[in-house]
Amino acid sequence: MDTRRSILWMIFAFSLFMIWNSWMTYNNPPVAELTEQQQQEAQAREADLATPSSIPSSATNANSPQVAMSDNASSATVEQEIVTIKTDVFTMQFDTKGAQIVGAKLHLSHEEESDNVVDFVLLDNGQHVYTVQSGLVGSAGSNYPNQNTLFSLVSEQTEMTGDTLDVVFEAESDGLKLTRTYTFNRGTFKIDVEDTVTNISSVAQSPSLYLQITRDNLETGGGTYFDNAYNGFAMYTDQHRFQKISFSDIEKKKGPEAGQSDDGWISFIQQFFVTAWVPEEGKNRFYDTRQISNNLYAISAIEPLGAIEPDATISTKSVLWVGPQDQQQLSEISTGLDLVVNYGWLTIIAKPMFKLMTWLHSFIGNWGWTIVVLTIIIKIVLYPLSAASYRSMARMKHVGPRMQALKEKFGDDRQKLNQAMMELYRTEKINPMGGCLPILLQIPIFLTLYRVILASVELRGAPWILWIQDLSLADPYFILPAIMTATMFLQFKLNPTPPDPMQARIMMIMPLVFGAMMFMFPAGLVLYWVVNNILSIAQQQFITRRLARAANDS
């Protein structure tokens, strides 16, 4: 296959990729930012997020406990406070009303730059609403401790000094006493949560515990020009596996398939980060999603606690993750939790690639050099195929004058010209398809690495050298795209020169086109392409010179 067809294959593949991403953007358009007046109206509506409408009134299964909430009359007048907790990885804010988490600032650092800590605000309750809640619900008319109830902070320490920090809240309402303990652990974004319920009334009580994530639909950005990151809810059960639940799904009442289960988790996903509730394994729970107001949504897990006799106590445990999408730690917390890392339809290839990169990084210690070594490994693995292609291209260049002579000889007689050229290919052992192989082999690798860089938090903020301080973002000075453009020009110069002037012009334009495209891609991806181009040029030169020496010797 000649150079023109190779170029067309590349254009076709990238066009499909861009059309697909444009279609995804069209079907999932970003939500328009609110005007200042709309923001004020939203704040007025959501000043009290913990309204009964944000608590599940019933589970989605007919056998679920029927629960309804009445307003806690004292919650409107009682004073509340914000409690700030500090650990090595968190600055977290709790609202004593509901003991809910209304703010979380993450302290992030990379292994290669452990002293360089970057703060990232994940949970918030300002103009942007993203909170974590839990509480008790019961039968109609009950008013158990919930996110409307004023809790007391009974623990004293608010800053981590050892390996763990317990933050304990307590509240009593309608005959039940709820003690909630958040246990922070050093070096991890995993929070262990224990809810202890004591019946302080004279009759049996049958409450249910709900775990909830509340989020507005304002976009937080993420992704690239060609691929917007997913922002939305997700859940998992062994029966129905991983399910994404977008804001539009909730509006259309297309909730999760699994309403009842004894396993799984709920979450909210955005690029590189996730908030997830993981109820205790083996305990029956119900899942629910709701639209609370015009732009406020919630996902909940509701666990019936059974009948609690007077003076009896029952405890239930859960895990809360508020942090980056660390695949290793997430997989250790619960089955399928690492699926929040969104590799899309390339997951089957991307996961093994990321595991290989992680293994390489454990020795190298720098993600930029990891990509360089990965490129070398891929080039070595594909060497037999690419070498055959380069040999064909070298022979094609060698017989270029003879091909031109055939074209002059047969003129416009395409049939005879094609027959003569095929005979020439056969005698010179030239594979006309050879020119396509390097491109076809690189397309799936390119797209897979693109998904890995876009979805793996390990590469967020990861530096390489000098001016490249974040491999997940575009090169700030466009140096790598410029080098890539230059290497593509050199590659085309090494290929046989097309006799058709139009083909020659296309060859000169294509490096500029793809170089301009690379200005918008993550630096880590451009780094891969640059290294691959350099290795390809070296390999092509080596094969061409070896064939030339062999021809001279003969």
Buried (B, 14 or more C-beta within 10 A) or exposed (E): BBBBBBBBBBBEBBEEBBEEBEEBBEEBEEBEEBEEEEBEEBEEBBEBBBBBBBBBBBBBBEEBBEBBBEEBEEBEEEEEEEBEBBBBBBBBBBBBBBBBBBBBBBBBEBEBBEEEEEEBBBBBBEEBBBBBBBBBBBBEEBBBBBBBBBBEBEBEEBEBEEEEBEBBBBBBBBBBBBBBBBBBBEEBBBBBBBBBBBBBBEEEBBBBBBBBBBBBBBBBEBBBEBBBBBBBBBBBBEEBBBBBBBBBBBEEEEBBEBBBBBBBBBBBBBBBBBBBBBBBEEBBBBBBBBBBBEBBBBBBBBBBBEEBEEEEEBEBBBBBBBBBBBBEBBBEBBBBBBBBBBBEEBBEBBBEBBEBBBEBBEEBEBBBBBBBBBBEEBBEEBEEBBBBBBBBBBBBBBBBEEBEEBBEEBEEEEEEBEEBBEEBBEEEEBBBEBBBBBBBBBBEBBBBBBBBBBBBBBBBBBBBEEEBBBBBBBBEEBBBBBBBBBBBBBBBEBBBBBEEEEBBEBBEEBBEBBBEBBBEBBBBBBBBBBBBBBBBBEBBBEBBEEBEEEEEEE
